[in-house]
Amino acid sequence: MRLLIFVTFFLTIIIATGCQEEAPATVKIPPQSAEDHSDENKETPPVEIKEAVVEVEPSQQEAAEHAVQEPPRPPIAEDFQGEPQLSLFPRVGDFRPAEDSDRLPYWNTFIEHLVKVTGVAEDQTSGRRGWVFRSIKSIDSVGFFSPLAVEPQTSYRVSFRLSAELAEGSSAGIGILEFDEFLWIPGQYTEDTFKQHFRGAIEGKRLTGTISGNQSFSFTTGPETRMIHMVLFREGAHDRNSVMFDDIGIEEVKSER
């Protein structure tokens, strides 16, 4: 089913100020993990969460009504100060389990935990606003991704600001996943869908340690690439420190002739 993933999804769910604690999930933690996630709801980011927005799946009627709309594409600039410019979807691990998988309820629980520690936040010292999230226990790769339509064999430049204090062995940044067509799927792909449309990965910019300041990288799409996922990621050992992404931009790089 082709589903809409436009910026309007940002406005559908707003998490209360301060990432208020929600009722615990009814699904138990996976048996393969000995760690208890109950303390996740008690942790608070180092910056005050003012508001948070996450993506939700639209109804079939909404998708049909907006099927004629064009997908988002560069140039795009997001400073988190006003109306959202990027659609950001939660990402846990590499793939979303299939509908008939026993792992799906556990994966949904991890997504819920990630959403609880995510939002547009304001740094109390600088007044700067950005997209803030942090790791969750038992998962060494979390993040958010934004689907964008692109042209094959075209160069683009990504710029962003990242603030973080990462534990040893952890990293954060922005990477690129390439796909052969724009898929109107408002969420993380299953392994089957991923393998069918995946055309390549670009590491982009991976940073470690204490990070503060502007970052950028350039990349060129492959001959079959029609869509990318621009992935804001945090990988490695779990800790309670947040990462803040701000001033995210992507634009085509015009070749000089």
C-alpha positions as CSV (number, residue, x, y, z in Angstrom):
1,M,0.0,0.0,0.0
2,R,1.4,3.4,-1.0
3,L,1.1,5.7,1.9
4,L,1.7,9.4,2.4
5,I,4.7,10.6,4.4
6,F,4.5,14.4,4.2
7,V,5.3,17.0,6.8
8,T,1.7,17.1,7.9
9,F,2.4,13.9,9.8
10,F,4.5,15.9,12.2
11,L,1.5,17.6,13.5
12,T,-0.6,14.5,14.2
13,I,0.9,13.5,17.5
14,I,2.5,15.9,20.0
15,I,4.1,14.5,23.1
16,A,3.5,16.6,26.2
17,T,6.0,19.1,27.4
18,G,8.9,17.5,29.3
19,C,8.4,14.1,27.7
20,Q,6.0,13.2,30.5
21,E,6.0,9.6,31.5
22,E,3.5,7.3,29.7
23,A,1.9,4.1,31.0
24,P,4.3,1.2,30.6
25,A,3.8,-1.0,27.5
26,T,1.9,-4.2,28.0
27,V,4.4,-6.2,26.0
28,K,7.1,-7.9,28.0
29,I,10.8,-7.4,27.2
30,P,12.2,-10.0,24.7
31,P,13.4,-13.2,26.5
32,Q,16.8,-12.9,24.8
33,S,17.6,-9.8,26.8
34,A,18.2,-9.9,30.5
35,E,17.9,-6.1,30.9
36,D,14.7,-4.4,32.2
37,H,13.5,-1.4,30.3
38,S,11.3,-0.2,33.1
39,D,13.9,2.5,34.1
40,E,13.8,4.0,30.6
41,N,10.7,6.0,31.4
42,K,12.4,7.5,34.5
43,E,15.4,8.9,32.6
44,T,15.4,12.5,31.4
45,P,17.5,14.2,28.7
46,P,20.0,16.8,29.6
47,V,17.9,19.4,27.8
48,E,14.3,20.3,28.4
49,I,12.0,18.8,25.9
50,K,9.6,21.5,24.8
51,E,7.6,19.5,22.3
52,A,8.0,16.3,20.3
53,V,6.5,15.1,17.1
54,V,6.5,11.6,15.6
55,E,5.1,10.0,12.5
56,V,1.9,7.9,12.4
57,E,0.5,5.8,9.7
58,P,-2.3,7.6,7.7
59,S,-5.5,6.0,6.8
60,Q,-6.1,4.5,3.3
61,Q,-8.5,7.4,2.6
62,E,-5.9,10.0,3.4
63,A,-3.3,8.2,1.3
64,A,-5.7,8.1,-1.7
65,E,-6.6,11.8,-1.3
66,H,-3.0,12.9,-1.4
67,A,-1.6,10.3,-3.9
68,V,-1.1,13.0,-6.6
69,Q,1.2,15.1,-4.4
70,E,4.9,15.2,-5.1
71,P,7.4,13.6,-2.7
72,P,9.7,15.9,-0.7
73,R,13.0,16.5,-2.4
74,P,16.1,18.8,-2.0
75,P,16.8,21.6,-1.4
76,I,15.5,21.4,2.2
77,A,16.6,23.2,5.3
78,E,15.4,22.3,8.8
79,D,16.2,24.5,11.8
80,F,13.4,23.3,14.1
81,Q,12.3,26.9,14.7
82,G,9.0,27.0,12.9
83,E,6.9,24.8,10.6
84,P,8.6,21.4,10.1
85,Q,10.5,20.9,6.9
86,L,11.5,17.2,7.3
87,S,9.4,14.2,8.0
88,L,11.3,12.1,10.6
89,F,10.4,8.5,11.3
90,P,11.8,6.4,14.2
91,R,14.3,3.7,13.4
92,V,15.4,0.8,15.6
93,G,17.9,-1.8,14.4
94,D,18.2,-2.6,10.7
95,F,14.7,-3.7,9.8
96,R,11.1,-3.8,11.0
97,P,10.0,-7.4,11.7
98,A,7.4,-8.8,9.4
99,E,3.7,-8.7,10.4
100,D,3.7,-12.5,11.3
101,S,7.0,-12.3,13.2
102,D,7.1,-13.0,16.9
103,R,9.6,-10.2,17.2
104,L,7.2,-7.5,16.1
105,P,5.7,-6.7,19.5
106,Y,9.2,-6.4,21.0
107,W,10.3,-4.1,18.2
108,N,7.1,-2.0,18.7
109,T,8.1,-1.7,22.4
110,F,11.5,-0.4,21.5
111,I,10.0,2.1,19.1
112,E,7.7,3.4,21.9
113,H,10.7,3.8,24.2
114,L,12.6,5.7,21.6
115,V,9.7,8.1,20.9
116,K,9.4,8.8,24.7
117,V,13.0,10.2,24.7
118,T,12.7,12.2,21.5
119,G,11.5,15.6,20.6
120,V,12.2,19.2,19.5
121,A,14.1,20.6,22.5
122,E,15.8,23.8,23.5
123,D,19.3,24.0,25.0
124,Q,18.9,25.9,28.2
125,T,22.3,27.5,27.9
126,S,22.3,28.7,24.3
127,G,18.6,28.8,23.5
128,R,19.2,26.8,20.4
129,R,16.5,24.3,19.4
130,G,17.1,20.9,17.7
131,W,16.0,17.3,17.3
132,V,17.0,15.5,20.5
133,F,17.0,11.7,21.2
134,R,19.1,9.2,23.0
135,S,19.8,5.5,23.1
136,I,17.7,2.8,24.7
137,K,18.8,-0.4,26.4
138,S,19.4,-3.6,24.5
139,I,19.5,-1.9,21.1
140,D,22.9,-0.6,19.8
141,S,21.5,1.3,16.8
142,V,18.7,3.9,17.0
143,G,17.8,7.0,15.0
144,F,15.4,8.8,12.8
145,F,15.2,8.9,9.0
146,S,13.8,11.3,6.4
147,P,12.8,9.9,3.0
148,L,13.6,12.3,0.1
149,A,13.3,11.9,-3.7
150,V,16.5,12.4,-5.6
151,E,17.9,12.0,-9.1
152,P,20.3,9.3,-10.2
153,Q,24.0,10.1,-10.6
154,T,23.5,13.5,-9.0
155,S,25.7,15.0,-6.3
156,Y,24.3,16.4,-3.1
157,R,25.7,18.1,0.0
158,V,24.4,17.5,3.5
159,S,25.1,19.9,6.3
160,F,24.1,19.7,10.0
161,R,25.0,20.7,13.5
162,L,25.5,18.0,16.1
163,S,26.0,18.3,19.9
164,A,26.7,15.2,21.9
165,E,28.8,13.6,24.6
166,L,29.2,10.0,23.5
167,A,30.4,7.1,25.6
168,E,33.5,5.2,24.5
169,G,32.8,3.0,21.5
170,S,29.6,5.0,20.5
171,S,29.1,7.2,17.5
172,A,26.5,9.5,15.9
173,G,26.0,11.4,12.7
174,I,24.1,11.3,9.4
175,G,24.2,8.5,6.8
176,I,22.5,7.8,3.5
177,L,20.6,4.8,2.3
178,E,19.8,4.6,-1.4
179,F,16.6,3.0,-3.0
180,D,15.4,2.5,-6.6
181,E,12.1,4.3,-6.2
182,F,10.2,6.6,-3.8
183,L,8.2,4.3,-1.5
184,W,5.2,5.9,0.2
185,I,5.7,3.8,3.4
186,P,5.7,6.0,6.5
187,G,8.0,3.9,8.7
188,Q,10.9,1.5,8.8
189,Y,11.0,-1.1,6.1
190,T,10.9,-4.9,6.6
191,E,13.8,-6.9,5.5
192,D,12.0,-8.1,2.3
193,T,11.1,-4.6,1.2
194,F,14.5,-3.3,2.0
195,K,16.3,-5.9,0.0
196,Q,14.0,-5.5,-3.0
197,H,14.6,-1.7,-3.3
198,F,18.0,-1.1,-1.6
199,R,20.7,0.1,-4.0
200,G,23.5,1.2,-1.7
201,A,24.7,2.9,1.6
202,I,26.9,5.9,2.2
203,E,28.3,6.4,5.6
204,G,28.2,10.2,5.4
205,K,29.5,11.7,8.6
206,R,30.2,9.5,11.7
207,L,31.5,11.2,14.8
208,T,32.7,10.1,18.2
209,G,33.5,11.6,21.6
210,T,32.5,15.1,22.5
211,I,30.9,16.8,19.5
212,S,29.9,20.4,19.0
213,G,29.6,22.4,15.8
214,N,28.8,22.3,12.1
215,Q,29.4,19.2,10.0
216,S,29.0,18.4,6.3
217,F,29.6,15.8,3.6
218,S,28.8,15.3,0.0
219,F,27.7,12.2,-1.9
220,T,26.7,11.1,-5.4
221,T,23.7,8.9,-6.0
222,G,24.0,5.7,-8.0
223,P,22.6,5.1,-11.5
224,E,19.3,3.5,-10.2
225,T,18.8,5.7,-7.1
226,R,15.5,7.6,-7.0
227,M,15.0,7.9,-3.2
228,I,17.3,8.2,-0.2
229,H,16.8,7.8,3.5
230,M,18.8,10.5,5.3
231,V,19.4,8.8,8.6
232,L,20.2,10.6,11.9
233,F,21.8,7.8,13.9
234,R,23.2,7.1,17.3
235,E,25.0,3.8,17.7
236,G,27.0,1.9,20.4
237,A,26.8,1.4,24.1
238,H,23.7,2.8,26.0
239,D,24.0,5.8,28.2
240,R,21.7,8.6,29.4
241,N,23.3,11.4,27.3
242,S,21.2,12.9,24.5
243,V,22.3,13.9,21.0
244,M,21.0,17.1,19.4
245,F,20.8,17.6,15.6
246,D,20.1,21.1,14.3
247,D,20.3,23.1,11.1
248,I,19.9,20.1,8.8
249,G,20.2,20.9,5.1
250,I,20.5,19.0,1.9
251,E,21.0,20.5,-1.6
252,E,22.1,19.5,-5.0
253,V,25.7,20.3,-5.8
254,K,25.9,21.9,-9.3
255,S,28.8,20.6,-11.3
256,E,31.2,23.2,-12.8
257,R,31.6,22.9,-16.5
